[in-house]
Amino acid sequence: MPITNISEAKAQLSALIERVLDGEEIIIGKAGKPVARLIKFERPTGPRQPGALRGKIVIAEDFDELPADLEAAFGISET
């Protein structure tokens, strides 16, 4: 698969998008090395799953506490 350089991609973005819509995958490179892949966007087919990240996100106990240096910077320091 040939690599399209960045300047060519900038100049021919519309044409590259048309190629992607036809099912082609475009590789964009810098100095001859691949750095990005242009592919057709596909929406998820199923419904969203509420709670998919349950148990993977933790909120720190001190989340609502403003650090002392920021309190001082905003002029709300209690000391």
Secondary structure, DSSP 4 states (H G I P E B T S, - for coil): -PEEEHHHHHHTHHHHHHHHHTT--EEEEETTEEEEEE------SSPP-TTTTTTT----TTTTPPPHHHHHHHT----
